[in-house]
Amino acid sequence: MISTQALSKSAIFPVLLVLVLTFSVACSNQSASDADSGYGSTPSITSSPTKPSSVSESSTASTPTTLAQSHWSAIAQGDLTKVMSQYSESPTLHWIGGPLAGEYQGKDKIQAVWQKFIKAQAPLETTITNIKTTPGDGETRTVKALVTFNNGKNKIPVDYTLVYKSVSGNYQITEETWKIVKP
């Protein structure tokens, strides 16, 4: 028979573990959104196309930071439908560096660029560091990070900027900047 003391200790541990993990994620998200200049000092997040990020999407799916992480994950997975799902009606993609360099306006042109990239590079692993989310005018939020895409042959470090605007209560990408940085 299990003693009451042993039972209460075994029941408390999982609750404490959940509280500690929740607090850790909350602190991580807080520091990312409260950084005041440059990139924040947020810990890096590494994921592979077959392994989802450790952030729970069910509780934070509508935040620009989590949407950005989902966008980068979709790129890594080569999931064109998910990549395109966050764009507004008239988005702009600024691609700086590499063979796809250029400015692309509209979903059709952006989709064509992502098709080329995914065909040539996916699947990829991602390492995301220094995420910073800042508010803009009205319902606009900007998410910046250093995102490194790696397929084993190519390592592509990208200074990434996504501008989200709330449209009918949902954040959508209005502007995206993919700037390849030299390692």
N, C-alpha and C positions, 0 to 999 in steps of 0.2 A: 504494500500500500504506500502511496506517495504522501509525504507529509504536507501539511498546509504551507509551511515555510518554503519547501522545495518547489511546490506548485506556484506560489506567488513569485518566486525568483525567476522561474522559467517563463512565466507570463509577462514579466516586466521587461526582460531583455529584448524581445522583438519590438516592443513599444518604444523603448529607448533608442534602438537602432534606427527605427523609422524617423523619430524626432531628430536624431543627429544627421541623418541623410537629408531630410527636408531642410534643416537649418543650413547645411553645407551648400545645397543647390540655391537656396534663397540668397545666401551671402554672395555666391558666385554671380548670380544674376544682378544683384544690387550693385556690386562693384563694376560690372560691365556697363550698366546704364548710368552710373553716377560719375564716371570718369569725366574730367573737365577739359582735357586737351590731349591731342595725339591719341595714340592707342593706349587702352587701359592695360592693367597688369593681370588680366584674367588668365587662368590656367588654360593650357591648350586642350583641345578636344580632338582625339584621333578616332577615325572610324573607317571601316572598309565597306564596300558595297554590299556585303552580305551581313554585316553586323550593324544594327542601328545604334545611334548615339545614346549615351546614358541619360540624356534629358528626357523626361516623361512628356510626350507630346499631348497626352490627354488633358493635362492640367495647364499647359502653357501654349497650346497650338496657335492661338491668335496673336501672340506677341511678335513684333518684328524680329527680335533676336532669334526666336525659335523658327519662325518662317524662313529666315535667312539660312539657318542650319539645315532645314529641310530642303531648301533650294540647292544648296551645295551638295547635299547627299544625293539628290536626284541627278545632278550632273555626274557625280561619281558613279552612280549605278547605271548611267546611260538611259534613264527613264525620261524620254522626251515629253511624254504626256505630263508627268509631274513637274518637269522643268518649266513647261509653258503654263501650267495652271495658275501661277501667281501673278502673271502680267496683267496690267490694266489694259484698257482698250487701245491706247496709243503710246506704248512704251518706247524708250530709246536705250540702245545698248552701245556703249563706247568700248571698243576692244582695242587696247593699246599694247602693241608688241606681238610678234609672232606672225605666222602666215595668214591669220584671219583678221588682222588689224583693219579697223575702219569704224564708221559710225553707221548703225543700223536702226532704222525707224520703222515701227510697226511690227505686229506679231508675225506676219509672214516672213519678213526678212530676218527677224531674230530666230525664228524656228529653223530657217535654212542654215544659219550659222551653227546653231546647236546640233543640227543633224550632221554637219561636216565634222564638228569637233568630236561628237560621241562616236561616230564611225571610226575616226582615226585614233582615239585615245581610250575610250571606256573598255572595261571597267577600271575604276581608279580607287585608290585609297585617298582619304583627305586628312590633313592635319590643320586644325583651325586654331590660331592663336590671336591674342590681343583683340578680342571682340569688344566693340564699343558701340552702343546705341545712343543716339542723341535726338532730342526733339527738334523739330523744325517749325515752320509756320503752320498754324492750325493743326490739322490731323496728319502732318507729315513726320516721319521718323527716318533717320539715316542709320544704317548699320554698316560699320567698317570692320574689317578683319584682314589678317594675313592668312590666306588659304593656300595650302600647298597640295596640289593634286599629283599623285604618283601612280604610275601603272607598272612599275618595275623597270621599264626602259627609260621613261621620261619623268623627270621631276619638274613640275611647273609651279613656281611660287607666284602667287597672284595677290596684289594689293587690291582688295575687293571692296567695292562700295555699292550698296543697294539702297535706293530711296523708295520708301513705302508711303503710300497715301491711303488713308481710310476712305473706302468707297462703300456706302451702305453698311457700315459697321465692320467691314472686312478690309484688312490691309492688302494692297496690291502694289506690285513693282511698277513704278513709273519711270525710273531711270536706273541704269546699271552700268558700273564701270569695272571692267576686267583689265587690270594693268599688270602685265608680266614684269616682275622685278628680277634683277640679276642676283643670283645667289651669292 
